[in-house]
Amino acid sequence: MTSTLKQFRSRALARPDVKKAYDDLAEEFAFLDEVLKARAGSGLTQAEVAARIGTTQSAIARLESAEPKHSPSIATLQKYAKALGYKVEVRLVKHSRRRTTGSTAQTTTKVAVRRSA
């Protein structure tokens, strides 16, 4: 990361509204990072993955993007993962944070892409 980019990021994240938006997207971007690393590790292009699961390259590009209007189904994620030699694991993980309006812990869904055995 260049010095200018680091400075911009530091200034932006100093703003509470930007920091909250950034933190709110952290899990989504971590998942997308796993997806992209899995495909890179498989050595396949988007077009090759698309051919394996019977869809288009543009559909794979949407799946791999942070496009907020696109939310693939678990079945689609499973097909994608299988084409790469992976499997999808879905689990609920309790947040350690507490809601500000009460003492009930929040629950989140985690989806991970793992190499098949």
Secondary structure, DSSP 4 states (H G I P E B T S, - for coil): --HHHHHHHHHHHTSHHHHHHHHHTHHHHHHHHHHHHHHHHHT--HHHHHHHHTS-HHHHHHHTS--TT----HHHHHHHHHHHTEEEEEEEEEEEEE-TTSSPEEEEEEEEEEE--
